Amino acid sequence: MKFTVTKKTNINELLMNKPEAAEFLFKAGMSCVGCPMSSGETIEQGCKAHGMNDKDIDKLIERINEEK
């Protein structure tokens, strides 16, 4: 079963199911791996906290979901 990422996906859940997504987060300026906030934040919340807009968030999620 494929794990599909949405704006509402918890960051920890993302990293547990798709550890390769850490690279995409780092490139977007988010060092979520090991951050205590990641356990309670969605991707959307984390991205907005790092100044990303909705279009940037959508592109990031699309890239993560395209990764095999």
CHARMM-style PDB file with segment names, atoms N, HN, CA, C and O in Angstrom:
ATOM      1  N   MET     1       0.843  -1.182   0.000  1.00  0.00      PROA
ATOM      2  CA  MET     1       0.000   0.000   0.000  1.00  0.00      PROA
ATOM      3  C   MET     1       0.887   1.244   0.000  1.00  0.00      PROA
ATOM      4  O   MET     1       1.803   1.362   0.814  1.00  0.00      PROA
ATOM      5  N   LYS     2       0.614   2.153  -0.901  1.00  0.00      PROA
ATOM      6  HN  LYS     2      -0.130   2.058  -1.562  1.00  0.00      PROA
ATOM      7  CA  LYS     2       1.406   3.368  -1.042  1.00  0.00      PROA
ATOM      8  C   LYS     2       1.013   4.388   0.023  1.00  0.00      PROA
ATOM      9  O   LYS     2      -0.170   4.617   0.277  1.00  0.00      PROA
ATOM     10  N   PHE     3       2.009   4.987   0.632  1.00  0.00      PROA
ATOM     11  HN  PHE     3       2.970   4.801   0.426  1.00  0.00      PROA
ATOM     12  CA  PHE     3       1.794   6.042   1.615  1.00  0.00      PROA
ATOM     13  C   PHE     3       1.702   7.365   0.861  1.00  0.00      PROA
ATOM     14  O   PHE     3       2.669   7.781   0.222  1.00  0.00      PROA
ATOM     15  N   THR     4       0.555   8.026   0.929  1.00  0.00      PROA
ATOM     16  HN  THR     4      -0.230   7.688   1.449  1.00  0.00      PROA
ATOM     17  CA  THR     4       0.348   9.284   0.240  1.00  0.00      PROA
ATOM     18  C   THR     4       0.422  10.431   1.238  1.00  0.00      PROA
ATOM     19  O   THR     4      -0.229  10.414   2.283  1.00  0.00      PROA
ATOM     20  N   VAL     5       1.221  11.412   0.896  1.00  0.00      PROA
ATOM     21  HN  VAL     5       1.750  11.426   0.048  1.00  0.00      PROA
ATOM     22  CA  VAL     5       1.448  12.565   1.761  1.00  0.00      PROA
ATOM     23  C   VAL     5       0.485  13.681   1.389  1.00  0.00      PROA
ATOM     24  O   VAL     5       0.260  13.956   0.210  1.00  0.00      PROA
ATOM     25  N   THR     6      -0.086  14.324   2.414  1.00  0.00      PROA
ATOM     26  HN  THR     6       0.097  14.100   3.372  1.00  0.00      PROA
ATOM     27  CA  THR     6      -0.941  15.495   2.226  1.00  0.00      PROA
ATOM     28  C   THR     6      -0.432  16.603   3.143  1.00  0.00      PROA
ATOM     29  O   THR     6       0.497  16.394   3.923  1.00  0.00      PROA
ATOM     30  N   LYS     7      -1.041  17.772   3.044  1.00  0.00      PROA
ATOM     31  HN  LYS     7      -1.795  17.941   2.410  1.00  0.00      PROA
ATOM     32  CA  LYS     7      -0.677  18.886   3.925  1.00  0.00      PROA
ATOM     33  C   LYS     7      -0.913  18.531   5.391  1.00  0.00      PROA
ATOM     34  O   LYS     7      -0.248  19.063   6.280  1.00  0.00      PROA
ATOM     35  N   LYS     8      -1.848  17.643   5.633  1.00  0.00      PROA
ATOM     36  HN  LYS     8      -2.388  17.211   4.910  1.00  0.00      PROA
ATOM     37  CA  LYS     8      -2.225  17.284   7.002  1.00  0.00      PROA
ATOM     38  C   LYS     8      -1.421  16.116   7.574  1.00  0.00      PROA
ATOM     39  O   LYS     8      -1.651  15.704   8.711  1.00  0.00      PROA
ATOM     40  N   THR     9      -0.484  15.584   6.794  1.00  0.00      PROA
ATOM     41  HN  THR     9      -0.298  15.918   5.870  1.00  0.00      PROA
ATOM     42  CA  THR     9       0.357  14.487   7.268  1.00  0.00      PROA
ATOM     43  C   THR     9       1.288  14.999   8.354  1.00  0.00      PROA
ATOM     44  O   THR     9       1.945  16.027   8.191  1.00  0.00      PROA
ATOM     45  N   ASN    10       1.337  14.278   9.459  1.00  0.00      PROA
ATOM     46  HN  ASN    10       0.804  13.443   9.592  1.00  0.00      PROA
ATOM     47  CA  ASN    10       2.244  14.619  10.552  1.00  0.00      PROA
ATOM     48  C   ASN    10       3.685  14.410  10.083  1.00  0.00      PROA
ATOM     49  O   ASN    10       3.979  13.433   9.393  1.00  0.00      PROA
ATOM     50  N   ILE    11       4.578  15.322  10.454  1.00  0.00      PROA
ATOM     51  HN  ILE    11       4.339  16.115  11.014  1.00  0.00      PROA
ATOM     52  CA  ILE    11       5.968  15.238   9.997  1.00  0.00      PROA
ATOM     53  C   ILE    11       6.634  13.946  10.461  1.00  0.00      PROA
ATOM     54  O   ILE    11       7.338  13.309   9.678  1.00  0.00      PROA
ATOM     55  N   ASN    12       6.433  13.550  11.697  1.00  0.00      PROA
ATOM     56  HN  ASN    12       5.860  14.067  12.334  1.00  0.00      PROA
ATOM     57  CA  ASN    12       7.022  12.294  12.180  1.00  0.00      PROA
ATOM     58  C   ASN    12       6.488  11.104  11.383  1.00  0.00      PROA
ATOM     59  O   ASN    12       7.241  10.201  11.018  1.00  0.00      PROA
ATOM     60  N   GLU    13       5.184  11.113  11.119  1.00  0.00      PROA
ATOM     61  HN  GLU    13       4.571  11.846  11.415  1.00  0.00      PROA
ATOM     62  CA  GLU    13       4.571  10.031  10.332  1.00  0.00      PROA
ATOM     63  C   GLU    13       5.204   9.982   8.938  1.00  0.00      PROA
ATOM     64  O   GLU    13       5.492   8.904   8.417  1.00  0.00      PROA
ATOM     65  N   LEU    14       5.413  11.145   8.348  1.00  0.00      PROA
ATOM     66  HN  LEU    14       5.179  12.020   8.771  1.00  0.00      PROA
ATOM     67  CA  LEU    14       6.062  11.212   7.038  1.00  0.00      PROA
ATOM     68  C   LEU    14       7.442  10.568   7.089  1.00  0.00      PROA
ATOM     69  O   LEU    14       7.767   9.713   6.265  1.00  0.00      PROA
ATOM     70  N   LEU    15       8.246  10.982   8.058  1.00  0.00      PROA
ATOM     71  HN  LEU    15       7.982  11.676   8.727  1.00  0.00      PROA
ATOM     72  CA  LEU    15       9.622  10.491   8.135  1.00  0.00      PROA
ATOM     73  C   LEU    15       9.700   9.007   8.482  1.00  0.00      PROA
ATOM     74  O   LEU    15      10.649   8.332   8.084  1.00  0.00      PROA
ATOM     75  N   MET    16       8.724   8.496   9.211  1.00  0.00      PROA
ATOM     76  HN  MET    16       7.953   9.045   9.534  1.00  0.00      PROA
ATOM     77  CA  MET    16       8.699   7.064   9.531  1.00  0.00      PROA
ATOM     78  C   MET    16       8.335   6.240   8.293  1.00  0.00      PROA
ATOM     79  O   MET    16       8.870   5.150   8.091  1.00  0.00      PROA
ATOM     80  N   ASN    17       7.429   6.760   7.469  1.00  0.00      PROA
ATOM     81  HN  ASN    17       6.994   7.645   7.632  1.00  0.00      PROA
ATOM     82  CA  ASN    17       6.954   6.024   6.299  1.00  0.00      PROA
ATOM     83  C   ASN    17       7.772   6.284   5.035  1.00  0.00      PROA
ATOM     84  O   ASN    17       7.847   5.433   4.149  1.00  0.00      PROA
ATOM     85  N   LYS    18       8.380   7.460   4.962  1.00  0.00      PROA
ATOM     86  HN  LYS    18       8.318   8.151   5.682  1.00  0.00      PROA
ATOM     87  CA  LYS    18       9.168   7.828   3.782  1.00  0.00      PROA
ATOM     88  C   LYS    18      10.431   8.548   4.260  1.00  0.00      PROA
ATOM     89  O   LYS    18      10.543   9.763   4.097  1.00  0.00      PROA
ATOM     90  N   PRO    19      11.370   7.827   4.839  1.00  0.00      PROA
ATOM     91  CA  PRO    19      12.573   8.475   5.370  1.00  0.00      PROA
ATOM     92  C   PRO    19      13.345   9.278   4.322  1.00  0.00      PROA
ATOM     93  O   PRO    19      14.056  10.226   4.655  1.00  0.00      PROA
ATOM     94  N   GLU    20      13.200   8.890   3.058  1.00  0.00      PROA
ATOM     95  HN  GLU    20      12.623   8.119   2.787  1.00  0.00      PROA
ATOM     96  CA  GLU    20      13.876   9.630   1.991  1.00  0.00      PROA
ATOM     97  C   GLU    20      13.341  11.060   1.848  1.00  0.00      PROA
ATOM     98  O   GLU    20      13.976  11.898   1.209  1.00  0.00      PROA
ATOM     99  N   ALA    21      12.172  11.341   2.443  1.00  0.00      PROA
ATOM    100  HN  ALA    21      11.655  10.660   2.963  1.00  0.00      PROA
ATOM    101  CA  ALA    21      11.591  12.686   2.386  1.00  0.00      PROA
ATOM    102  C   ALA    21      12.412  13.693   3.184  1.00  0.00      PROA
ATOM    103  O   ALA    21      12.281  14.899   2.975  1.00  0.00      PROA
ATOM    104  N   ALA    22      13.255  13.214   4.096  1.00  0.00      PROA
ATOM    105  HN  ALA    22      13.361  12.235   4.267  1.00  0.00      PROA
ATOM    106  CA  ALA    22      14.095  14.116   4.884  1.00  0.00      PROA
ATOM    107  C   ALA    22      14.931  15.009   3.973  1.00  0.00      PROA
ATOM    108  O   ALA    22      15.130  16.187   4.269  1.00  0.00      PROA
ATOM    109  N   GLU    23      15.418  14.456   2.874  1.00  0.00      PROA
ATOM    110  HN  GLU    23      15.256  13.499   2.634  1.00  0.00      PROA
ATOM    111  CA  GLU    23      16.228  15.232   1.923  1.00  0.00      PROA
ATOM    112  C   GLU    23      15.422  16.399   1.353  1.00  0.00      PROA
ATOM    113  O   GLU    23      15.945  17.506   1.224  1.00  0.00      PROA
ATOM    114  N   PHE    24      14.157  16.161   1.012  1.00  0.00      PROA
ATOM    115  HN  PHE    24      13.732  15.261   1.116  1.00  0.00      PROA
ATOM    116  CA  PHE    24      13.303  17.209   0.464  1.00  0.00      PROA
ATOM    117  C   PHE    24      13.045  18.295   1.513  1.00  0.00      PROA
ATOM    118  O   PHE    24      13.025  19.485   1.197  1.00  0.00      PROA
ATOM    119  N   LEU    25      12.851  17.872   2.757  1.00  0.00      PROA
ATOM    120  HN  LEU    25      12.867  16.906   3.014  1.00  0.00      PROA
ATOM    121  CA  LEU    25      12.619  18.841   3.833  1.00  0.00      PROA
ATOM    122  C   LEU    25      13.857  19.702   4.057  1.00  0.00      PROA
ATOM    123  O   LEU    25      13.753  20.919   4.205  1.00  0.00      PROA
ATOM    124  N   PHE    26      15.029  19.068   4.080  1.00  0.00      PROA
ATOM    125  HN  PHE    26      15.114  18.079   3.959  1.00  0.00      PROA
ATOM    126  CA  PHE    26      16.283  19.815   4.251  1.00  0.00      PROA
ATOM    127  C   PHE    26      16.465  20.836   3.134  1.00  0.00      PROA
ATOM    128  O   PHE    26      16.816  21.988   3.391  1.00  0.00      PROA
ATOM    129  N   LYS    27      16.225  20.414   1.897  1.00  0.00      PROA
ATOM    130  HN  LYS    27      15.939  19.478   1.689  1.00  0.00      PROA
ATOM    131  CA  LYS    27      16.382  21.317   0.753  1.00  0.00      PROA
ATOM    132  C   LYS    27      15.402  22.483   0.808  1.00  0.00      PROA
ATOM    133  O   LYS    27      15.670  23.550   0.256  1.00  0.00      PROA
ATOM    134  N   ALA    28      14.270  22.281   1.473  1.00  0.00      PROA
ATOM    135  HN  ALA    28      14.052  21.414   1.921  1.00  0.00      PROA
ATOM    136  CA  ALA    28      13.273  23.345   1.615  1.00  0.00      PROA
ATOM    137  C   ALA    28      13.558  24.233   2.828  1.00  0.00      PROA
ATOM    138  O   ALA    28      12.779  25.135   3.136  1.00  0.00      PROA
ATOM    139  N   GLY    29      14.677  23.976   3.517  1.00  0.00      PROA
ATOM    140  HN  GLY    29      15.310  23.243   3.267  1.00  0.00      PROA
ATOM    141  CA  GLY    29      15.051  24.803   4.658  1.00  0.00      PROA
ATOM    142  C   GLY    29      14.485  24.331   5.981  1.00  0.00      PROA
ATOM    143  O   GLY    29      14.491  25.068   6.967  1.00  0.00      PROA
ATOM    144  N   MET    30      13.998  23.104   6.001  1.00  0.00      PROA
ATOM    145  HN  MET    30      13.993  22.506   5.200  1.00  0.00      PROA
ATOM    146  CA  MET    30      13.396  22.552   7.216  1.00  0.00      PROA
ATOM    147  C   MET    30      14.283  21.421   7.746  1.00  0.00      PROA
ATOM    148  O   MET    30      14.496  20.416   7.069  1.00  0.00      PROA
ATOM    149  N   SER    31      14.782  21.599   8.939  1.00  0.00      PROA
ATOM    150  HN  SER    31      14.609  22.416   9.489  1.00  0.00      PROA
ATOM    151  CA  SER    31      15.600  20.534   9.544  1.00  0.00      PROA
ATOM    152  C   SER    31      14.764  19.772  10.558  1.00  0.00      PROA
ATOM    153  O   SER    31      15.059  19.767  11.753  1.00  0.00      PROA
ATOM    154  N   CYS    32      13.725  19.134  10.065  1.00  0.00      PROA
ATOM    155  HN  CYS    32      13.485  19.138   9.094  1.00  0.00      PROA
ATOM    156  CA  CYS    32      12.718  18.478  10.908  1.00  0.00      PROA
ATOM    157  C   CYS    32      13.200  17.201  11.583  1.00  0.00      PROA
ATOM    158  O   CYS    32      12.671  16.804  12.621  1.00  0.00      PROA
ATOM    159  N   VAL    33      14.184  16.574  11.004  1.00  0.00      PROA
ATOM    160  HN  VAL    33      14.613  16.897  10.161  1.00  0.00      PROA
ATOM    161  CA  VAL    33      14.664  15.322  11.582  1.00  0.00      PROA
ATOM    162  C   VAL    33      15.221  15.613  12.968  1.00  0.00      PROA
ATOM    163  O   VAL    33      16.192  16.355  13.116  1.00  0.00      PROA
ATOM    164  N   GLY    34      14.607  15.029  13.965  1.00  0.00      PROA
ATOM    165  HN  GLY    34      13.818  14.426  13.844  1.00  0.00      PROA
ATOM    166  CA  GLY    34      15.065  15.224  15.336  1.00  0.00      PROA
ATOM    167  C   GLY    34      14.482  16.440  16.034  1.00  0.00      PROA
ATOM    168  O   GLY    34      14.719  16.633  17.226  1.00  0.00      PROA
ATOM    169  N   CYS    35      13.738  17.252  15.332  1.00  0.00      PROA
ATOM    170  HN  CYS    35      13.546  17.095  14.363  1.00  0.00      PROA
ATOM    171  CA  CYS    35      13.134  18.437  15.958  1.00  0.00      PROA
ATOM    172  C   CYS    35      11.948  18.015  16.819  1.00  0.00      PROA
ATOM    173  O   CYS    35      11.071  17.291  16.346  1.00  0.00      PROA
ATOM    174  N   PRO    36      11.907  18.458  18.077  1.00  0.00      PROA
ATOM    175  CA  PRO    36      10.787  18.073  18.944  1.00  0.00      PROA
ATOM    176  C   PRO    36       9.426  18.540  18.424  1.00  0.00      PROA
ATOM    177  O   PRO    36       8.408  17.919  18.727  1.00  0.00      PROA
ATOM    178  N   MET    37       9.395  19.612  17.656  1.00  0.00      PROA
ATOM    179  HN  MET    37      10.222  20.117  17.409  1.00  0.00      PROA
ATOM    180  CA  MET    37       8.121  20.126  17.142  1.00  0.00      PROA
ATOM    181  C   MET    37       7.517  19.189  16.087  1.00  0.00      PROA
ATOM    182  O   MET    37       6.304  19.193  15.877  1.00  0.00      PROA
ATOM    183  N   SER    38       8.350  18.400  15.434  1.00  0.00      PROA
ATOM    184  HN  SER    38       9.335  18.398  15.604  1.00  0.00      PROA
ATOM    185  CA  SER    38       7.853  17.572  14.336  1.00  0.00      PROA
ATOM    186  C   SER    38       6.862  16.507  14.796  1.00  0.00      PROA
ATOM    187  O   SER    38       6.060  16.024  13.996  1.00  0.00      PROA
ATOM    188  N   SER    39       6.907  16.146  16.045  1.00  0.00      PROA
ATOM    189  HN  SER    39       7.559  16.539  16.695  1.00  0.00      PROA
ATOM    190  CA  SER    39       5.978  15.115  16.513  1.00  0.00      PROA
ATOM    191  C   SER    39       4.541  15.622  16.595  1.00  0.00      PROA
ATOM    192  O   SER    39       3.602  14.826  16.588  1.00  0.00      PROA
ATOM    193  N   GLY    40       4.364  16.944  16.674  1.00  0.00      PROA
ATOM    194  HN  GLY    40       5.127  17.591  16.680  1.00  0.00      PROA
ATOM    195  CA  GLY    40       3.016  17.483  16.798  1.00  0.00      PROA
ATOM    196  C   GLY    40       2.588  18.371  15.656  1.00  0.00      PROA
ATOM    197  O   GLY    40       1.507  18.958  15.699  1.00  0.00      PROA
ATOM    198  N   GLU    41       3.428  18.483  14.622  1.00  0.00      PROA
ATOM    199  HN  GLU    41       4.306  18.006  14.587  1.00  0.00      PROA
ATOM    200  CA  GLU    41       3.105  19.375  13.512  1.00  0.00      PROA
ATOM    201  C   GLU    41       2.812  18.614  12.233  1.00  0.00      PROA
ATOM    202  O   GLU    41       3.370  17.549  11.969  1.00  0.00      PROA
ATOM    203  N   THR    42       1.918  19.196  11.449  1.00  0.00      PROA
ATOM    204  HN  THR    42       1.465  20.061  11.663  1.00  0.00      PROA
ATOM    205  CA  THR    42       1.683  18.678  10.103  1.00  0.00      PROA
ATOM    206  C   THR    42       2.730  19.285   9.178  1.00  0.00      PROA
ATOM    207  O   THR    42       3.424  20.232   9.547  1.00  0.00      PROA
ATOM    208  N   ILE    43       2.836  18.742   7.997  1.00  0.00      PROA
ATOM    209  HN  ILE    43       2.272  17.973   7.697  1.00  0.00      PROA
ATOM    210  CA  ILE    43       3.762  19.302   7.018  1.00  0.00      PROA
ATOM    211  C   ILE    43       3.399  20.758   6.746  1.00  0.00      PROA
ATOM    212  O   ILE    43       4.275  21.620   6.677  1.00  0.00      PROA
ATOM    213  N   GLU    44       2.120  21.024   6.593  1.00  0.00      PROA
ATOM    214  HN  GLU    44       1.409  20.324   6.649  1.00  0.00      PROA
ATOM    215  CA  GLU    44       1.676  22.394   6.325  1.00  0.00      PROA
ATOM    216  C   GLU    44       2.099  23.345   7.445  1.00  0.00      PROA
ATOM    217  O   GLU    44       2.605  24.432   7.168  1.00  0.00      PROA
ATOM    218  N   GLN    45       1.901  22.953   8.698  1.00  0.00      PROA
ATOM    219  HN  GLN    45       1.491  22.069   8.922  1.00  0.00      PROA
ATOM    220  CA  GLN    45       2.277  23.800   9.829  1.00  0.00      PROA
ATOM    221  C   GLN    45       3.780  24.055   9.852  1.00  0.00      PROA
ATOM    222  O   GLN    45       4.223  25.185  10.056  1.00  0.00      PROA
ATOM    223  N   GLY    46       4.555  23.003   9.644  1.00  0.00      PROA
ATOM    224  HN  GLY    46       4.196  22.085   9.478  1.00  0.00      PROA
ATOM    225  CA  GLY    46       6.003  23.144   9.644  1.00  0.00      PROA
ATOM    226  C   GLY    46       6.491  24.039   8.522  1.00  0.00      PROA
ATOM    227  O   GLY    46       7.365  24.883   8.721  1.00  0.00      PROA
ATOM    228  N   CYS    47       5.924  23.852   7.347  1.00  0.00      PROA
ATOM    229  HN  CYS    47       5.214  23.167   7.184  1.00  0.00      PROA
ATOM    230  CA  CYS    47       6.319  24.671   6.198  1.00  0.00      PROA
ATOM    231  C   CYS    47       5.975  26.143   6.417  1.00  0.00      PROA
ATOM    232  O   CYS    47       6.782  27.028   6.133  1.00  0.00      PROA
ATOM    233  N   LYS    48       4.784  26.390   6.920  1.00  0.00      PROA
ATOM    234  HN  LYS    48       4.128  25.671   7.151  1.00  0.00      PROA
ATOM    235  CA  LYS    48       4.372  27.785   7.157  1.00  0.00      PROA
ATOM    236  C   LYS    48       5.245  28.430   8.231  1.00  0.00      PROA
ATOM    237  O   LYS    48       5.553  29.619   8.152  1.00  0.00      PROA
ATOM    238  N   ALA    49       5.643  27.646   9.235  1.00  0.00      PROA
ATOM    239  HN  ALA    49       5.392  26.680   9.299  1.00  0.00      PROA
ATOM    240  CA  ALA    49       6.523  28.165  10.284  1.00  0.00      PROA
ATOM    241  C   ALA    49       7.887  28.550   9.717  1.00  0.00      PROA
ATOM    242  O   ALA    49       8.606  29.362  10.300  1.00  0.00      PROA
ATOM    243  N   HSD    50       8.239  27.953   8.565  1.00  0.00      PROA
ATOM    244  HN  HSD    50       7.656  27.293   8.091  1.00  0.00      PROA
ATOM    245  CA  HSD    50       9.506  28.254   7.904  1.00  0.00      PROA
ATOM    246  C   HSD    50       9.316  29.199   6.721  1.00  0.00      PROA
ATOM    247  O   HSD    50      10.202  29.325   5.875  1.00  0.00      PROA
ATOM    248  N   GLY    51       8.154  29.869   6.661  1.00  0.00      PROA
ATOM    249  HN  GLY    51       7.434  29.767   7.348  1.00  0.00      PROA
ATOM    250  CA  GLY    51       7.923  30.925   5.680  1.00  0.00      PROA
ATOM    251  C   GLY    51       7.484  30.490   4.297  1.00  0.00      PROA
ATOM    252  O   GLY    51       7.504  31.291   3.362  1.00  0.00      PROA
ATOM    253  N   MET    52       7.090  29.243   4.151  1.00  0.00      PROA
ATOM    254  HN  MET    52       7.074  28.593   4.910  1.00  0.00      PROA
ATOM    255  CA  MET    52       6.654  28.778   2.830  1.00  0.00      PROA
ATOM    256  C   MET    52       5.197  29.156   2.584  1.00  0.00      PROA
ATOM    257  O   MET    52       4.388  29.188   3.511  1.00  0.00      PROA
ATOM    258  N   ASN    53       4.876  29.440   1.326  1.00  0.00      PROA
ATOM    259  HN  ASN    53       5.533  29.414   0.573  1.00  0.00      PROA
ATOM    260  CA  ASN    53       3.490  29.743   0.976  1.00  0.00      PROA
ATOM    261  C   ASN    53       2.797  28.468   0.481  1.00  0.00      PROA
ATOM    262  O   ASN    53       3.428  27.420   0.342  1.00  0.00      PROA
ATOM    263  N   ASP    54       1.504  28.573   0.221  1.00  0.00      PROA
ATOM    264  HN  ASP    54       0.991  29.424   0.334  1.00  0.00      PROA
ATOM    265  CA  ASP    54       0.725  27.390  -0.175  1.00  0.00      PROA
ATOM    266  C   ASP    54       1.252  26.744  -1.457  1.00  0.00      PROA
ATOM    267  O   ASP    54       1.285  25.519  -1.571  1.00  0.00      PROA
ATOM    268  N   LYS    55       1.661  27.569  -2.416  1.00  0.00      PROA
ATOM    269  HN  LYS    55       1.634  28.564  -2.323  1.00  0.00      PROA
ATOM    270  CA  LYS    55       2.180  27.035  -3.681  1.00  0.00      PROA
ATOM    271  C   LYS    55       3.461  26.241  -3.441  1.00  0.00      PROA
ATOM    272  O   LYS    55       3.634  25.160  -4.003  1.00  0.00      PROA
ATOM    273  N   ASP    56       4.362  26.774  -2.606  1.00  0.00      PROA
ATOM    274  HN  ASP    56       4.221  27.652  -2.150  1.00  0.00      PROA
ATOM    275  CA  ASP    56       5.608  26.071  -2.281  1.00  0.00      PROA
ATOM    276  C   ASP    56       5.332  24.756  -1.563  1.00  0.00      PROA
ATOM    277  O   ASP    56       5.989  23.747  -1.818  1.00  0.00      PROA
ATOM    278  N   ILE    57       4.355  24.779  -0.665  1.00  0.00      PROA
ATOM    279  HN  ILE    57       3.822  25.598  -0.457  1.00  0.00      PROA
ATOM    280  CA  ILE    57       3.994  23.574   0.093  1.00  0.00      PROA
ATOM    281  C   ILE    57       3.450  22.507  -0.860  1.00  0.00      PROA
ATOM    282  O   ILE    57       3.821  21.337  -0.770  1.00  0.00      PROA
ATOM    283  N   ASP    58       2.576  22.920  -1.765  1.00  0.00      PROA
ATOM    284  HN  ASP    58       2.274  23.871  -1.837  1.00  0.00      PROA
ATOM    285  CA  ASP    58       2.011  21.978  -2.740  1.00  0.00      PROA
ATOM    286  C   ASP    58       3.110  21.347  -3.595  1.00  0.00      PROA
ATOM    287  O   ASP    58       3.077  20.145  -3.860  1.00  0.00      PROA
ATOM    288  N   LYS    59       4.086  22.156  -4.028  1.00  0.00      PROA
ATOM    289  HN  LYS    59       4.113  23.132  -3.812  1.00  0.00      PROA
ATOM    290  CA  LYS    59       5.193  21.629  -4.838  1.00  0.00      PROA
ATOM    291  C   LYS    59       6.028  20.634  -4.039  1.00  0.00      PROA
ATOM    292  O   LYS    59       6.420  19.592  -4.564  1.00  0.00      PROA
ATOM    293  N   LEU    60       6.304  20.950  -2.776  1.00  0.00      PROA
ATOM    294  HN  LEU    60       5.986  21.797  -2.350  1.00  0.00      PROA
ATOM    295  CA  LEU    60       7.080  20.051  -1.920  1.00  0.00      PROA
ATOM    296  C   LEU    60       6.365  18.715  -1.755  1.00  0.00      PROA
ATOM    297  O   LEU    60       6.983  17.659  -1.888  1.00  0.00      PROA
ATOM    298  N   ILE    61       5.087  18.755  -1.472  1.00  0.00      PROA
ATOM    299  HN  ILE    61       4.584  19.613  -1.364  1.00  0.00      PROA
ATOM    300  CA  ILE    61       4.311  17.527  -1.285  1.00  0.00      PROA
ATOM    301  C   ILE    61       4.258  16.724  -2.574  1.00  0.00      PROA
ATOM    302  O   ILE    61       4.348  15.497  -2.549  1.00  0.00      PROA
ATOM    303  N   GLU    62       4.115  17.405  -3.691  1.00  0.00      PROA
ATOM    304  HN  GLU    62       4.041  18.402  -3.711  1.00  0.00      PROA
ATOM    305  CA  GLU    62       4.108  16.716  -4.980  1.00  0.00      PROA
ATOM    306  C   GLU    62       5.433  15.994  -5.215  1.00  0.00      PROA
ATOM    307  O   GLU    62       5.447  14.844  -5.656  1.00  0.00      PROA
ATOM    308  N   ARG    63       6.543  16.667  -4.921  1.00  0.00      PROA
ATOM    309  HN  ARG    63       6.531  17.601  -4.562  1.00  0.00      PROA
ATOM    310  CA  ARG    63       7.867  16.038  -5.098  1.00  0.00      PROA
ATOM    311  C   ARG    63       8.019  14.827  -4.188  1.00  0.00      PROA
ATOM    312  O   ARG    63       8.539  13.794  -4.611  1.00  0.00      PROA
ATOM    313  N   ILE    64       7.573  14.944  -2.949  1.00  0.00      PROA
ATOM    314  HN  ILE    64       7.150  15.783  -2.606  1.00  0.00      PROA
ATOM    315  CA  ILE    64       7.679  13.831  -2.001  1.00  0.00      PROA
ATOM    316  C   ILE    64       6.864  12.645  -2.488  1.00  0.00      PROA
ATOM    317  O   ILE    64       7.327  11.506  -2.430  1.00  0.00      PROA
ATOM    318  N   ASN    65       5.656  12.902  -2.967  1.00  0.00      PROA
ATOM    319  HN  ASN    65       5.279  13.828  -3.015  1.00  0.00      PROA
ATOM    320  CA  ASN    65       4.784  11.815  -3.431  1.00  0.00      PROA
ATOM    321  C   ASN    65       5.299  11.176  -4.723  1.00  0.00      PROA
ATOM    322  O   ASN    65       5.020  10.005  -4.983  1.00  0.00      PROA
ATOM    323  N   GLU    66       6.044  11.926  -5.530  1.00  0.00      PROA
ATOM    324  HN  GLU    66       6.270  12.877  -5.319  1.00  0.00      PROA
ATOM    325  CA  GLU    66       6.583  11.368  -6.768  1.00  0.00      PROA
ATOM    326  C   GLU    66       7.779  10.456  -6.491  1.00  0.00      PROA
ATOM    327  O   GLU    66       8.081   9.564  -7.283  1.00  0.00      PROA
ATOM    328  N   GLU    67       8.457  10.682  -5.364  1.00  0.00      PROA
ATOM    329  HN  GLU    67       8.211  11.407  -4.720  1.00  0.00      PROA
ATOM    330  CA  GLU    67       9.632   9.887  -5.011  1.00  0.00      PROA
ATOM    331  C   GLU    67       9.222   8.445  -4.756  1.00  0.00      PROA
ATOM    332  O   GLU    67       8.254   8.175  -4.046  1.00  0.00      PROA
ATOM    333  N   LYS    68       9.961   7.539  -5.338  1.00  0.00      PROA
ATOM    334  HN  LYS    68      10.747   7.757  -5.915  1.00  0.00      PROA
ATOM    335  CA  LYS    68       9.636   6.108  -5.177  1.00  0.00      PROA
ATOM    336  C   LYS    68      10.487   5.479  -4.114  1.00  0.00      PROA
ATOM    337  OT1 LYS    68      10.353   4.286  -3.842  1.00  0.00      PROA
TER     338      LYS     68
END
